[in-house]
Amino acid sequence: MGDTSIRQRLAAILAADVAGYSRLMAADERATVVALDAARTVFRAHIESGQGRVIDTAGDSVLAVFDTATGAVSAALAIQKELDALGEAIPQNRRMQFRIGVHLGDVIEKSDGTIYGDGVNIAARLEGLAEPGGITVSESIRTAVKGKVGAAFEDQGMQPVKNIADPVHAYRVSPGNGPAPKATTAGGPTLMVPDKPSIAVLPFTNMSGDPDQEYFADGITEDIITDISKISGLFVIARNSSFVFKNQSVDIKEVGGKLGVRHLLEGSVRKVGMKVRINVQLINAETGGHIWAERYDRDLEDIFAVQDEVARRIVDALKVNLTSSERVRGEDRGKVNPEAYDYLIRGRSCIVQFSAEALAEGRKMFERALAIDAGLAPAYAGLAIAYCTEYVNGWNNAGQSHLDRALELADKACEVDQLGAASHHARALTLMWSRQLDQAEQAAQRAIELDPNLSEAYGCLGGVFDFLGRHEEAIRLFEQALRLDPQFDLWIQACGRALFALKRFDEAEAAFKRRLIRRPRSDVTRAYLAALYGHTDRHEEAREMWRELMAINPEYSLERMQRVMPYRNPATLDGLLDGLRKAGLRN
């Protein structure tokens, strides 16, 4: 009788390994191990989504088996797309890139799930033919999935394969027309283009010949994003994600795909004395064709008029219907004091650097702006956020007085500009951290009404719901914030925190690891991962994660975290503390 513990069957096999793994390990062993662990989480999520099963993850490799060729290729495309998106913030020479090979053939499967045979060997050889970040498949796969997945196939010819008698016909795979891979929670790569007109504004080029003027070009870009973001008929990508492409030579179609938009605005700024020249062009991201271009030569005090004109041209070109309130808000805002405006955008450039030193400098810039123009609402809002951020992170000796001052400034911003979404967002943020969660919810809702594309407001409202214990609602809002700002790691962290509170540990782990790829030195993400490992009986991994945390920030304090996090039910944090106790990291 035959051995019933094994069976032969047809299956799709995916084989992958890291390109240049030894080089990455030699350069930074710890960072490489963390990145590999995070990448495997991405593999596992998409393999399971494609009805596949991970067989082995020895060394730097991944081996998986699928019941269908379509599931295997869809998973491979989604994996490479997500890993590519996650690597955007990492220098090219430090990015972890996988080669993937996929084959459809006979395998021998044992009762314990192990597979072997020629099918596995061919998949492994195809993987060796793939480029870093690429996919190579066999003729059998191409035939099985053609017309069923969003992919294009480039013939690589007949390839001799070690220990296989006949050459294998190989094809290089790239994303193409067809069904898109399924998106994943907390920062997955597949971004469906919205039904409404969609746009991202790429960082304007500084043409002033003075590198110190870079902040000014960035400030103009940010203001244009803010202006068009308030238009409900548009879908607008947030600043953080647009600025990932700063100082890069970009492929318009690729950027449009990564951000999930149909249009891109790009331009340049030249500031000389009190004069400014701004060139802008609107581009169809799907075809690369130009829709319109314009040049503006103005006095610096008329900078708001230029921004308003650009917004109107975009609205006209994309045939967007404005609401009556949007038409009123789009009317001429008058002139601006050039010196106050300069201090304002210098302050904003400090805020996004997210460090104690930059926040202190940013406060000085906002205060100088307000000393010149006491009616500049964005400066009050920026100053409020600076004080609040210092309090939350314990920077610059911040205490309760910082939070009190932040709330005063946010209230003043709303008083000066009742229709300013940024003012209401600043108020929502400071109310949330002041534990006034019901009022914070109202303020965040008002910010979203005034600016339906304000990712920060969705994220803040998600935070409010998370702290109220409404974690499922919080996750939906964090995902909305992440769609508007797909490159911003903070929403991934927040989503992981809510998933952790719901004890959805697999999804939380995936989110936290994605966050570490974007922000490798995060201490709070490591604290949550250590607790998660404690809950899932991976105590040595928990202790190693805690050692990494303390190496990054020896002064990290769980007691301070308990004091600052404004949960309505303080017991919500018990899950974090219990996980650490299980791993022997707390008494």
NUNUDO-499279 format. One record per residue (C-alpha): residue number from 0; residue in three letters; x, z, y. Coordinates in nm, 2 decimals. Example, Ala and Ser with C-alpha at 12.3 -4.5 7.8 and 13.67 -1.06 7.14 Angstrom:
2
0:ALA:1.23:0.78:-0.45 .
1:SER:1.37:0.71:-0.11 .
# end
This chain:
587
0:MET:0.00:0.00:0.00 .
1:GLY:0.11:-0.06:0.36 .
2:ASP:0.21:0.21:0.59 .
3:THR:-0.10:0.30:0.79 .
4:SER:0.10:0.49:1.05 .
5:ILE:0.21:0.16:1.21 .
6:ARG:0.02:-0.15:1.31 .
7:GLN:0.11:-0.49:1.45 .
8:ARG:-0.08:-0.62:1.75 .
9:LEU:-0.08:-0.85:2.05 .
10:ALA:0.00:-0.67:2.38 .
11:ALA:0.14:-0.72:2.72 .
12:ILE:0.46:-0.54:2.78 .
13:LEU:0.61:-0.44:3.12 .
14:ALA:0.98:-0.34:3.14 .
15:ALA:1.15:-0.23:3.46 .
16:ASP:1.47:-0.07:3.58 .
17:VAL:1.65:0.01:3.90 .
18:ALA:1.88:-0.25:4.06 .
19:GLY:2.21:-0.09:4.15 .
20:TYR:2.12:0.25:4.01 .
21:SER:2.48:0.36:3.96 .
22:ARG:2.57:0.27:4.32 .
23:LEU:2.27:0.47:4.45 .
24:MET:2.36:0.77:4.24 .
25:ALA:2.72:0.76:4.36 .
26:ALA:2.61:0.75:4.72 .
27:ASP:2.36:1.04:4.70 .
28:GLU:2.27:1.17:4.37 .
29:ARG:2.00:1.42:4.48 .
30:ALA:1.81:1.17:4.70 .
31:THR:1.83:0.91:4.43 .
32:VAL:1.67:1.14:4.17 .
33:VAL:1.39:1.23:4.42 .
34:ALA:1.33:0.86:4.49 .
35:LEU:1.33:0.77:4.12 .
36:ASP:1.08:1.05:4.05 .
37:ALA:0.85:0.93:4.33 .
38:ALA:0.88:0.57:4.21 .
39:ARG:0.78:0.66:3.86 .
40:THR:0.47:0.82:4.01 .
41:VAL:0.38:0.49:4.17 .
42:PHE:0.44:0.31:3.84 .
43:ARG:0.22:0.55:3.65 .
44:ALA:-0.07:0.53:3.89 .
45:HIS:-0.08:0.15:3.88 .
46:ILE:-0.02:0.12:3.51 .
47:GLU:-0.31:0.36:3.44 .
48:SER:-0.52:0.16:3.70 .
49:GLY:-0.45:-0.15:3.50 .
50:GLN:-0.56:0.01:3.17 .
51:GLY:-0.20:0.04:3.06 .
52:ARG:0.01:0.32:2.91 .
53:VAL:0.36:0.44:2.99 .
54:ILE:0.57:0.44:2.67 .
55:ASP:0.91:0.55:2.79 .
56:THR:1.09:0.64:3.11 .
57:ALA:1.44:0.69:2.98 .
58:GLY:1.72:0.69:3.24 .
59:ASP:1.62:0.46:3.53 .
60:SER:1.38:0.25:3.32 .
61:VAL:1.00:0.23:3.27 .
62:LEU:0.84:0.07:2.96 .
63:ALA:0.46:0.03:2.95 .
64:VAL:0.21:-0.15:2.73 .
65:PHE:-0.12:-0.31:2.83 .
66:ASP:-0.42:-0.44:2.64 .
67:THR:-0.45:-0.74:2.88 .
68:ALA:-0.20:-0.97:3.05 .
69:THR:-0.41:-0.95:3.37 .
70:GLY:-0.37:-0.57:3.38 .
71:ALA:0.00:-0.59:3.34 .
72:VAL:0.06:-0.85:3.61 .
73:SER:-0.18:-0.69:3.85 .
74:ALA:0.00:-0.36:3.80 .
75:ALA:0.35:-0.52:3.85 .
76:LEU:0.24:-0.68:4.18 .
77:ALA:0.08:-0.36:4.31 .
78:ILE:0.39:-0.16:4.21 .
79:GLN:0.63:-0.39:4.39 .
80:LYS:0.41:-0.41:4.69 .
81:GLU:0.38:-0.03:4.72 .
82:LEU:0.75:0.04:4.66 .
83:ASP:0.83:-0.22:4.93 .
84:ALA:0.60:-0.06:5.18 .
85:LEU:0.74:0.29:5.10 .
86:GLY:1.09:0.16:5.15 .
87:GLU:1.03:0.03:5.50 .
88:ALA:1.16:0.35:5.67 .
89:ILE:1.48:0.36:5.45 .
90:PRO:1.80:0.17:5.53 .
91:GLN:1.84:-0.14:5.32 .
92:ASN:2.14:-0.02:5.13 .
93:ARG:1.96:0.30:5.03 .
94:ARG:1.63:0.15:4.91 .
95:MET:1.54:0.18:4.55 .
96:GLN:1.44:-0.16:4.42 .
97:PHE:1.31:-0.23:4.06 .
98:ARG:1.33:-0.54:3.86 .
99:ILE:1.02:-0.60:3.64 .
100:GLY:0.98:-0.82:3.34 .
101:VAL:0.64:-0.89:3.17 .
102:HIS:0.57:-1.06:2.84 .
103:LEU:0.27:-1.12:2.61 .
104:GLY:0.36:-1.10:2.24 .
105:ASP:0.35:-0.92:1.92 .
106:VAL:0.46:-0.55:1.91 .
107:ILE:0.47:-0.29:1.63 .
108:GLU:0.30:0.03:1.73 .
109:LYS:0.35:0.36:1.56 .
110:SER:0.09:0.63:1.54 .
111:ASP:0.28:0.84:1.80 .
112:GLY:0.24:0.55:2.05 .
113:THR:0.60:0.42:2.03 .
114:ILE:0.63:0.04:2.03 .
115:TYR:0.91:-0.19:1.93 .
116:GLY:0.97:-0.55:1.82 .
117:ASP:1.06:-0.89:1.97 .
118:GLY:0.78:-0.86:2.23 .
119:VAL:0.96:-0.55:2.38 .
120:ASN:1.30:-0.72:2.36 .
121:ILE:1.18:-1.03:2.55 .
122:ALA:1.01:-0.82:2.82 .
123:ALA:1.34:-0.63:2.87 .
124:ARG:1.54:-0.96:2.89 .
125:LEU:1.29:-1.10:3.14 .
126:GLU:1.34:-0.79:3.36 .
127:GLY:1.71:-0.87:3.37 .
128:LEU:1.63:-1.22:3.51 .
129:ALA:1.42:-1.07:3.79 .
130:GLU:1.56:-1.02:4.14 .
131:PRO:1.57:-0.67:4.29 .
132:GLY:1.21:-0.60:4.40 .
133:GLY:1.09:-0.90:4.20 .
134:ILE:0.90:-0.99:3.89 .
135:THR:0.97:-1.24:3.61 .
136:VAL:0.72:-1.32:3.34 .
137:SER:0.71:-1.54:3.03 .
138:GLU:0.51:-1.86:2.97 .
139:SER:0.26:-1.67:2.76 .
140:ILE:0.18:-1.44:3.05 .
141:ARG:0.15:-1.72:3.30 .
142:THR:-0.09:-1.91:3.08 .
143:ALA:-0.30:-1.59:3.02 .
144:VAL:-0.34:-1.49:3.39 .
145:LYS:-0.33:-1.82:3.58 .
146:GLY:-0.63:-1.82:3.82 .
147:LYS:-0.71:-1.45:3.74 .
148:VAL:-0.47:-1.26:3.96 .
149:GLY:-0.34:-1.30:4.32 .
150:ALA:-0.01:-1.45:4.23 .
151:ALA:0.21:-1.77:4.25 .
152:PHE:0.45:-1.87:3.97 .
153:GLU:0.78:-2.04:4.03 .
154:ASP:0.94:-2.21:3.73 .
155:GLN:1.28:-2.05:3.64 .
156:GLY:1.32:-2.29:3.34 .
157:MET:1.41:-2.22:2.98 .
158:GLN:1.62:-1.90:2.95 .
159:PRO:1.84:-1.81:2.65 .
160:VAL:1.75:-1.45:2.54 .
161:LYS:1.99:-1.22:2.36 .
162:ASN:1.89:-1.16:1.99 .
163:ILE:1.59:-1.41:2.02 .
164:ALA:1.63:-1.74:1.84 .
165:ASP:1.45:-1.96:2.09 .
166:PRO:1.49:-1.98:2.47 .
167:VAL:1.20:-1.82:2.67 .
168:HIS:1.03:-2.01:2.95 .
169:ALA:1.05:-1.78:3.25 .
170:TYR:0.86:-1.77:3.58 .
171:ARG:0.93:-1.58:3.90 .
172:VAL:0.61:-1.42:4.03 .
173:SER:0.51:-1.36:4.39 .
174:PRO:0.18:-1.25:4.56 .
175:GLY:-0.05:-1.55:4.63 .
176:ASN:-0.42:-1.63:4.66 .
177:GLY:-0.66:-1.46:4.42 .
178:PRO:-0.79:-1.11:4.35 .
179:ALA:-0.60:-0.84:4.51 .
180:PRO:-0.46:-0.54:4.32 .
181:LYS:-0.66:-0.22:4.35 .
182:ALA:-0.56:0.02:4.63 .
183:THR:-0.46:0.37:4.55 .
184:THR:-0.52:0.70:4.72 .
185:ALA:-0.30:0.85:4.99 .
186:GLY:-0.10:0.55:5.11 .
187:GLY:-0.15:0.28:4.85 .
188:PRO:-0.03:-0.06:4.94 .
189:THR:-0.33:-0.29:4.92 .
190:LEU:-0.48:-0.33:5.27 .
191:MET:-0.80:-0.53:5.28 .
192:VAL:-0.84:-0.72:5.61 .
193:PRO:-1.14:-0.58:5.79 .
194:ASP:-1.45:-0.79:5.86 .
195:LYS:-1.41:-0.74:6.24 .
196:PRO:-1.12:-0.90:6.44 .
197:SER:-0.80:-0.71:6.36 .
198:ILE:-0.47:-0.69:6.54 .
199:ALA:-0.14:-0.51:6.55 .
200:VAL:0.09:-0.50:6.86 .
201:LEU:0.45:-0.53:6.77 .
202:PRO:0.71:-0.35:6.99 .
203:PHE:0.79:-0.55:7.30 .
204:THR:1.15:-0.67:7.34 .
205:ASN:1.35:-0.51:7.62 .
206:MET:1.48:-0.80:7.82 .
207:SER:1.62:-0.59:8.11 .
208:GLY:1.98:-0.61:7.99 .
209:ASP:2.00:-0.23:7.99 .
210:PRO:1.96:-0.04:7.66 .
211:ASP:1.85:0.26:7.86 .
212:GLN:1.53:0.07:7.95 .
213:GLU:1.42:0.06:7.59 .
214:TYR:1.17:0.34:7.65 .
215:PHE:1.00:0.14:7.92 .
216:ALA:0.93:-0.16:7.69 .
217:ASP:0.81:0.08:7.43 .
218:GLY:0.58:0.25:7.68 .
219:ILE:0.42:-0.08:7.78 .
220:THR:0.36:-0.16:7.42 .
221:GLU:0.20:0.17:7.36 .
222:ASP:-0.03:0.14:7.66 .
223:ILE:-0.15:-0.20:7.55 .
224:ILE:-0.23:-0.05:7.20 .
225:THR:-0.41:0.23:7.37 .
226:ASP:-0.62:0.00:7.58 .
227:ILE:-0.74:-0.24:7.30 .
228:SER:-0.78:0.05:7.06 .
229:LYS:-1.08:0.17:7.27 .
230:ILE:-1.27:-0.15:7.19 .
231:SER:-1.52:-0.08:6.91 .
232:GLY:-1.53:-0.45:6.81 .
233:LEU:-1.16:-0.46:6.72 .
234:PHE:-0.96:-0.30:6.44 .
235:VAL:-0.63:-0.19:6.59 .
236:ILE:-0.32:-0.07:6.40 .
237:ALA:-0.17:0.25:6.55 .
238:ARG:0.17:0.27:6.73 .
239:ASN:0.36:0.45:6.45 .
240:SER:0.30:0.16:6.20 .
241:SER:0.36:-0.12:6.45 .
242:PHE:0.69:0.04:6.56 .
243:VAL:0.82:0.03:6.20 .
244:PHE:0.91:-0.33:6.28 .
245:LYS:1.11:-0.25:6.59 .
246:ASN:1.44:-0.44:6.63 .
247:GLN:1.36:-0.64:6.31 .
248:SER:1.35:-1.01:6.27 .
249:VAL:1.00:-1.03:6.12 .
250:ASP:0.80:-1.28:5.92 .
251:ILE:0.47:-1.29:6.09 .
252:LYS:0.26:-1.36:5.77 .
253:GLU:0.44:-1.08:5.59 .
254:VAL:0.38:-0.82:5.87 .
255:GLY:0.02:-0.92:5.89 .
256:GLY:-0.01:-0.86:5.51 .
257:LYS:0.16:-0.53:5.52 .
258:LEU:-0.06:-0.40:5.80 .
259:GLY:-0.38:-0.57:5.68 .
260:VAL:-0.46:-0.76:6.01 .
261:ARG:-0.53:-1.12:6.10 .
262:HIS:-0.36:-1.12:6.44 .
263:LEU:-0.04:-1.00:6.60 .
264:LEU:0.05:-0.96:6.96 .
265:GLU:0.42:-0.97:7.05 .
266:GLY:0.60:-0.99:7.38 .
267:SER:0.89:-0.89:7.60 .
268:VAL:0.94:-0.68:7.92 .
269:ARG:1.20:-0.72:8.20 .
270:LYS:1.21:-0.45:8.46 .
271:VAL:1.42:-0.49:8.77 .
272:GLY:1.38:-0.24:9.04 .
273:MET:1.01:-0.22:9.13 .
274:LYS:0.93:-0.55:8.97 .
275:VAL:0.83:-0.62:8.61 .
276:ARG:0.79:-0.94:8.41 .
277:ILE:0.58:-0.92:8.09 .
278:ASN:0.55:-1.21:7.84 .
279:VAL:0.29:-1.19:7.57 .
280:GLN:0.17:-1.41:7.29 .
281:LEU:-0.12:-1.38:7.05 .
282:ILE:-0.05:-1.51:6.70 .
283:ASN:-0.26:-1.58:6.40 .
284:ALA:-0.09:-1.38:6.13 .
285:GLU:-0.24:-1.58:5.84 .
286:THR:-0.11:-1.91:5.97 .
287:GLY:0.17:-1.82:6.21 .
288:GLY:0.01:-2.03:6.47 .
289:HIS:0.00:-1.93:6.84 .
290:ILE:-0.34:-1.87:7.00 .
291:TRP:-0.23:-1.82:7.36 .
292:ALA:0.07:-1.71:7.56 .
293:GLU:0.10:-1.58:7.92 .
294:ARG:0.36:-1.45:8.16 .
295:TYR:0.29:-1.18:8.43 .
296:ASP:0.51:-1.11:8.73 .
297:ARG:0.39:-0.80:8.91 .
298:ASP:0.49:-0.51:9.12 .
299:LEU:0.54:-0.20:8.90 .
300:GLU:0.25:-0.02:9.07 .
301:ASP:0.02:-0.29:8.93 .
302:ILE:0.12:-0.23:8.57 .
303:PHE:-0.23:-0.10:8.48 .
304:ALA:-0.38:-0.43:8.60 .
305:VAL:-0.15:-0.63:8.38 .
306:GLN:-0.24:-0.42:8.07 .
307:ASP:-0.61:-0.46:8.15 .
308:GLU:-0.57:-0.84:8.18 .
309:VAL:-0.39:-0.86:7.85 .
310:ALA:-0.68:-0.66:7.69 .
311:ARG:-0.93:-0.90:7.84 .
312:ARG:-0.75:-1.20:7.71 .
313:ILE:-0.74:-1.06:7.36 .
314:VAL:-1.11:-0.98:7.38 .
315:ASP:-1.19:-1.34:7.50 .
316:ALA:-0.96:-1.51:7.25 .
317:LEU:-1.11:-1.32:6.95 .
318:LYS:-1.46:-1.35:7.08 .
319:VAL:-1.53:-0.97:7.08 .
320:ASN:-1.85:-0.84:7.23 .
321:LEU:-1.80:-0.54:7.45 .
322:THR:-2.05:-0.26:7.48 .
323:SER:-2.18:-0.17:7.83 .
324:SER:-1.96:0.14:7.84 .
325:GLU:-1.66:-0.05:7.73 .
326:ARG:-1.71:-0.30:8.01 .
327:VAL:-1.73:-0.01:8.26 .
328:ARG:-1.41:0.14:8.13 .
329:GLY:-1.24:-0.20:8.14 .
330:GLU:-1.28:-0.23:8.52 .
331:ASP:-0.98:-0.22:8.75 .
332:ARG:-0.80:0.12:8.73 .
333:GLY:-0.62:0.07:9.05 .
334:LYS:-0.25:0.12:9.12 .
335:VAL:-0.02:0.38:8.97 .
336:ASN:0.27:0.57:9.12 .
337:PRO:0.57:0.40:8.95 .
338:GLU:0.78:0.71:8.94 .
339:ALA:0.51:0.92:8.78 .
340:TYR:0.44:0.64:8.53 .
341:ASP:0.81:0.63:8.44 .
342:TYR:0.82:1.00:8.37 .
343:LEU:0.50:0.97:8.17 .
344:ILE:0.64:0.71:7.93 .
345:ARG:0.97:0.89:7.91 .
346:GLY:0.77:1.20:7.80 .
347:ARG:0.58:1.00:7.54 .
348:SER:0.91:0.86:7.40 .
349:CYS:1.03:1.21:7.35 .
350:ILE:0.71:1.32:7.16 .
351:VAL:0.74:1.06:6.89 .
352:GLN:1.10:1.17:6.81 .
353:PHE:0.95:1.49:6.67 .
354:SER:1.23:1.74:6.71 .
355:ALA:1.27:2.06:6.90 .
356:GLU:1.52:1.91:7.15 .
357:ALA:1.30:1.61:7.21 .
358:LEU:0.99:1.82:7.27 .
359:ALA:1.17:2.03:7.53 .
360:GLU:1.28:1.72:7.71 .
361:GLY:0.94:1.57:7.68 .
362:ARG:0.78:1.87:7.85 .
363:LYS:1.01:1.83:8.15 .
364:MET:0.92:1.46:8.18 .
365:PHE:0.54:1.53:8.18 .
366:GLU:0.58:1.81:8.43 .
367:ARG:0.78:1.59:8.66 .
368:ALA:0.51:1.32:8.63 .
369:LEU:0.24:1.58:8.72 .
370:ALA:0.44:1.71:9.02 .
371:ILE:0.41:1.35:9.16 .
372:ASP:0.06:1.27:9.05 .
373:ALA:-0.16:1.57:8.97 .
374:GLY:-0.44:1.33:8.86 .
375:LEU:-0.25:1.17:8.57 .
376:ALA:-0.46:1.28:8.27 .
377:PRO:-0.23:1.14:8.00 .
378:ALA:0.05:1.36:8.12 .
379:TYR:-0.17:1.67:8.08 .
380:ALA:-0.27:1.56:7.73 .
381:GLY:0.10:1.48:7.64 .
382:LEU:0.21:1.82:7.77 .
383:ALA:-0.06:2.00:7.57 .
384:ILE:0.04:1.82:7.25 .
385:ALA:0.41:1.91:7.32 .
386:TYR:0.33:2.28:7.35 .
387:CYS:0.10:2.27:7.05 .
388:THR:0.36:2.09:6.83 .
389:GLU:0.62:2.35:6.93 .
390:TYR:0.39:2.63:6.83 .
391:VAL:0.30:2.48:6.49 .
392:ASN:0.66:2.41:6.40 .
393:GLY:0.81:2.73:6.55 .
394:TRP:1.04:2.53:6.77 .
395:ASN:1.20:2.65:7.10 .
396:ASN:1.09:3.01:7.05 .
397:ALA:0.72:2.91:7.06 .
398:GLY:0.46:3.18:7.02 .
399:GLN:0.10:3.24:7.10 .
400:SER:0.16:3.17:7.47 .
401:HIS:0.25:2.81:7.39 .
402:LEU:-0.08:2.76:7.22 .
403:ASP:-0.27:2.92:7.51 .
404:ARG:-0.09:2.70:7.75 .
405:ALA:-0.17:2.39:7.54 .
406:LEU:-0.54:2.47:7.55 .
407:GLU:-0.53:2.51:7.93 .
408:LEU:-0.36:2.17:7.97 .
409:ALA:-0.60:2.00:7.73 .
410:ASP:-0.90:2.13:7.91 .
411:LYS:-0.74:2.01:8.24 .
412:ALA:-0.69:1.66:8.09 .
413:CYS:-1.06:1.64:7.99 .
414:GLU:-1.16:1.76:8.34 .
415:VAL:-0.94:1.49:8.51 .
416:ASP:-1.06:1.21:8.27 .
417:GLN:-1.38:1.28:8.09 .
418:LEU:-1.36:0.94:7.92 .
419:GLY:-1.00:0.97:7.80 .
420:ALA:-0.99:0.97:7.42 .
421:ALA:-0.63:1.11:7.43 .
422:SER:-0.75:1.41:7.64 .
423:HIS:-1.03:1.50:7.39 .
424:HIS:-0.78:1.45:7.10 .
425:ALA:-0.54:1.69:7.26 .
426:ARG:-0.82:1.94:7.31 .
427:ALA:-0.93:1.90:6.95 .
428:LEU:-0.58:1.95:6.82 .
429:THR:-0.52:2.27:7.03 .
430:LEU:-0.86:2.41:6.94 .
431:MET:-0.79:2.35:6.57 .
432:TRP:-0.46:2.54:6.57 .
433:SER:-0.63:2.81:6.78 .
434:ARG:-0.88:2.86:6.49 .
435:GLN:-1.17:2.74:6.70 .
436:LEU:-1.27:2.50:6.43 .
437:ASP:-1.63:2.42:6.52 .
438:GLN:-1.53:2.34:6.88 .
439:ALA:-1.24:2.14:6.75 .
440:GLU:-1.47:1.93:6.53 .
441:GLN:-1.69:1.84:6.84 .
442:ALA:-1.38:1.75:7.04 .
443:ALA:-1.24:1.53:6.77 .
444:GLN:-1.58:1.35:6.72 .
445:ARG:-1.58:1.28:7.09 .
446:ALA:-1.23:1.14:7.08 .
447:ILE:-1.34:0.90:6.80 .
448:GLU:-1.65:0.80:7.00 .
449:LEU:-1.43:0.70:7.29 .
450:ASP:-1.16:0.54:7.08 .
451:PRO:-1.29:0.42:6.73 .
452:ASN:-0.93:0.32:6.64 .
453:LEU:-0.76:0.64:6.73 .
454:SER:-0.59:0.73:6.40 .
455:GLU:-0.48:1.07:6.53 .
456:ALA:-0.84:1.17:6.60 .
457:TYR:-0.94:1.09:6.24 .
458:GLY:-0.64:1.28:6.11 .
459:CYS:-0.73:1.58:6.34 .
460:LEU:-1.09:1.58:6.22 .
461:GLY:-0.97:1.56:5.87 .
462:GLY:-0.75:1.86:5.94 .
463:VAL:-1.05:2.05:6.08 .
464:PHE:-1.25:1.98:5.76 .
465:ASP:-0.96:2.07:5.54 .
466:PHE:-0.93:2.41:5.72 .
467:LEU:-1.30:2.46:5.69 .
468:GLY:-1.28:2.41:5.31 .
469:ARG:-1.45:2.07:5.32 .
470:HIS:-1.17:1.90:5.14 .
471:GLU:-1.34:1.59:5.00 .
472:GLU:-1.46:1.50:5.35 .
473:ALA:-1.11:1.57:5.48 .
474:ILE:-0.95:1.32:5.23 .
475:ARG:-1.19:1.04:5.34 .
476:LEU:-1.08:1.10:5.70 .
477:PHE:-0.71:1.12:5.62 .
478:GLU:-0.75:0.79:5.43 .
479:GLN:-0.92:0.64:5.74 .
480:ALA:-0.64:0.76:5.96 .
481:LEU:-0.39:0.61:5.71 .
482:ARG:-0.56:0.27:5.71 .
483:LEU:-0.53:0.26:6.09 .
484:ASP:-0.17:0.39:6.07 .
485:PRO:-0.05:0.28:5.72 .
486:GLN:0.32:0.37:5.78 .
487:PHE:0.26:0.72:5.91 .
488:ASP:0.37:0.98:5.66 .
489:LEU:0.19:1.28:5.80 .
490:TRP:-0.15:1.16:5.68 .
491:ILE:-0.01:1.12:5.33 .
492:GLN:0.11:1.49:5.34 .
493:ALA:-0.23:1.60:5.47 .
494:CYS:-0.41:1.41:5.20 .
495:GLY:-0.19:1.57:4.94 .
496:ARG:-0.26:1.92:5.08 .
497:ALA:-0.64:1.86:5.04 .
498:LEU:-0.60:1.72:4.69 .
499:PHE:-0.39:2.03:4.60 .
500:ALA:-0.66:2.26:4.73 .
501:LEU:-0.91:2.07:4.50 .
502:LYS:-0.66:2.12:4.21 .
503:ARG:-0.63:1.74:4.16 .
504:PHE:-0.26:1.79:4.09 .
505:ASP:-0.17:1.44:3.96 .
506:GLU:-0.30:1.28:4.28 .
507:ALA:-0.15:1.55:4.50 .
508:GLU:0.19:1.50:4.34 .
509:ALA:0.17:1.13:4.40 .
510:ALA:0.09:1.19:4.76 .
511:PHE:0.37:1.44:4.81 .
512:LYS:0.63:1.22:4.65 .
513:ARG:0.52:0.93:4.87 .
514:ARG:0.57:1.16:5.17 .
515:LEU:0.92:1.24:5.06 .
516:ILE:1.01:0.87:5.04 .
517:ARG:0.90:0.84:5.40 .
518:ARG:1.04:1.18:5.52 .
519:PRO:1.31:1.28:5.27 .
520:ARG:1.40:1.61:5.45 .
521:SER:1.05:1.76:5.47 .
522:ASP:1.05:2.13:5.38 .
523:VAL:0.67:2.19:5.37 .
524:THR:0.62:1.90:5.12 .
525:ARG:0.88:2.05:4.90 .
526:ALA:0.70:2.39:4.92 .
527:TYR:0.38:2.23:4.80 .
528:LEU:0.56:2.04:4.52 .
529:ALA:0.73:2.35:4.40 .
530:ALA:0.39:2.53:4.38 .
531:LEU:0.24:2.23:4.21 .
532:TYR:0.51:2.23:3.95 .
533:GLY:0.44:2.60:3.90 .
534:HIS:0.08:2.53:3.83 .
535:THR:0.17:2.26:3.58 .
536:ASP:0.42:2.47:3.39 .
537:ARG:0.73:2.27:3.51 .
538:HIS:0.91:2.58:3.63 .
539:GLU:1.26:2.44:3.63 .
540:GLU:1.15:2.15:3.85 .
541:ALA:0.98:2.40:4.08 .
542:ARG:1.30:2.60:4.12 .
543:GLU:1.50:2.29:4.18 .
544:MET:1.26:2.18:4.45 .
545:TRP:1.28:2.52:4.61 .
546:ARG:1.66:2.51:4.61 .
547:GLU:1.64:2.17:4.79 .
548:LEU:1.39:2.32:5.04 .
549:MET:1.62:2.62:5.12 .
550:ALA:1.92:2.38:5.16 .
551:ILE:1.73:2.18:5.42 .
552:ASN:1.58:2.48:5.60 .
553:PRO:1.72:2.82:5.51 .
554:GLU:1.48:2.99:5.76 .
555:TYR:1.17:2.84:5.60 .
556:SER:0.90:3.12:5.59 .
557:LEU:0.59:3.13:5.38 .
558:GLU:0.47:3.43:5.58 .
559:ARG:0.48:3.22:5.90 .
560:MET:0.29:2.94:5.73 .
561:GLN:0.02:3.19:5.63 .
562:ARG:0.01:3.31:5.99 .
563:VAL:-0.01:2.97:6.15 .
564:MET:-0.24:2.76:5.91 .
565:PRO:-0.59:2.81:6.05 .
566:TYR:-0.79:2.81:5.73 .
567:ARG:-1.13:2.97:5.78 .
568:ASN:-1.10:3.12:5.43 .
569:PRO:-0.74:3.25:5.41 .
570:ALA:-0.76:3.26:5.03 .
571:THR:-0.72:2.88:5.04 .
572:LEU:-0.35:2.93:5.07 .
573:ASP:-0.35:3.15:4.75 .
574:GLY:-0.32:2.84:4.54 .
575:LEU:0.01:2.76:4.70 .
576:LEU:0.14:3.12:4.66 .
577:ASP:0.01:3.15:4.30 .
578:GLY:0.19:2.83:4.20 .
579:LEU:0.52:2.97:4.34 .
580:ARG:0.46:3.30:4.16 .
581:LYS:0.41:3.12:3.83 .
582:ALA:0.75:2.95:3.88 .
583:GLY:0.91:3.29:3.95 .
584:LEU:0.96:3.20:4.32 .
585:ARG:0.75:3.49:4.46 .
586:ASN:0.71:3.86:4.37 .
# end
